[in-house]
Amino acid sequence: MPRHPRISTLPGAFARIARHAAVAGALAVGLSACAPSALTAARSQIAAANYPAARQELAALSARSDLSASQRREVMDDLCLCDFKIGRPTYTLAEQRSVCLDASKVPGSQSSSIIAQIDDAERRKHADEVEAALSAHDLADAERAATDYQSLPGGDPATISRWSKQIWTLADAQVFADSTAKKHSLNAAISEARKNHPNVQHMDKIQFTRWVVETATVSGTAVASSVEMKDSTLKLSVDDANLQLAALSLDRLATINDGMAARCGCDARTNVAVAETGFPAYFIRLDPETKMSEVMILPRGDRAIASAVSN
């Protein structure tokens, strides 16, 4: 009779398939069972305040793909806690916040309270840096740290306002600190400005403000988002997005200060601030020696960079 080898081997094939399925099922059960065990071990390390060891366990767990939603949430929250407890210098405040922010995005996360503590620590760090820089008359570091402080949620507006005044005062004192220009009279510089800008002398405040806006407009884009004028001081606010445009338009800013001097017949001052922070970007002052308005770029290093750019 004919042989039917395929039929005779099917039972063996089914047996092998069944065995493979059983092994795969057992492995899956084993892997699933390992996650709670590893989490328990990590929790024990956290309870013992052994945060580096706990973090090592949690880091390994976070790479697994078989965690349930609740297990992954617990792993991420615990990683946040460990990084926060280990702290600096192993993990910077920025690194801690990044891990905790990722954890907080998981539904049911408990990491938001730690983020608030990290932000508070970050604010205190920046505040200390501002105060130290102001004491050292380090304008660049003071503005950098104050800007970092302001970028965090929950900052104190009164503190920021106080720093802004101190930074402006410090910057103003440094503008011509090493120059002999102040030894000379400004009369010649003012006369030169009036000769170059005869029309502005008779403008009222609204007309002059319009002239400032037009002068500070480049290819249809207004460099300044706001213009404020008080006595001999003009304040221009520039949005962060337009700071590059302002940097390419320093001649226009100097011309505006010349116009201000021509209008008031005085030692005109133009302060250019970053709109988002209120901190200095540029100072523009008349220089009696050159009879031109000079732009002081602040802060761009350890000291201001003077550049005579008016015509």
Phi, psi and omega in degrees: 000152181292146179270149180233078185298327183293318180295320183291335183267348182301316179303321178295321180296316178299323180296316180295318179299317180298317180297317180298319180296320180295318179296314180299319179297318180296320179296318180297316178298319180297316180297315180298323181289334182290326185300308177301323179297315180294321178297320178298319179296318179295319179297323178296319178296320178296317179299329180271005181063024176265073189291324177299317180293319179297319181295323179297317177297316184291322179299320178294320180293323184296339181277352183279150181256358185260011181284144173285169181300317181292323178294318180294321177299317180295319179299313183292319177297319181290326175297317177302312180299316182296314180298322179293318181288322177293314172067196180284153001273356182301314178233119179295163178300323179295319179293318178300315183295323180298315179296316182289327178294319176298318180295321184293342180282347179278129180306132179087002182298149178250016188274350183300323181294326178288322176302319179298321178291321178296316179298321179296317178295321179295317178298316179297322179296312180295321179298317177298321180294321179297311182299319179295319181292320178296319178297326180272002183057035178264094186296315184298313181292324180297315181290321179300310183293323179294322178294319177297318179299314183293335182287344181271148177290150174087011179291157181271113182302323180296321178294316179298318179297319179296315179298319181301314179297318180294320180294317178298318180297316180296316180296318180298321180292333184270348188304307180241030186301322184258011184259150176269003185301323184294348180283346184255158180288147177272355186304317182294321180293319179294318178299320178295319179296319180292326178293323182280339183226067184292333186285331188288341184299330185259007180280140171280181186299318181294317180295318181292321177299318178297320178297320178298313181298316180295319180294328182264022177254125183240120179050042177085357180253124178283120180295317183267133178274341176206153180230125177235137182228131178214116181055242184263007184247132177244132178242124176248131176255132182240126177298148180306324182294339182255007181297323178295320177297320178297321180296332179269001184234033183296329179297322178293320179296320178293321178299321178298318179292324174301316179297322178297317179295320180295322183289315184268346183061039186217182177285081184292147180227129176242120179254127179251119183247153172284120188303319185290334184245333185082001182271161186295142169245312179217150168243140176233124184225153172286136175250113182299332182289315182267346184059032179227159171280136180244139179264127176256120183272117187226143334269136180227049181134201184285337179213164181292150178252116183270140179214117178279115186232355180283158182257000000 
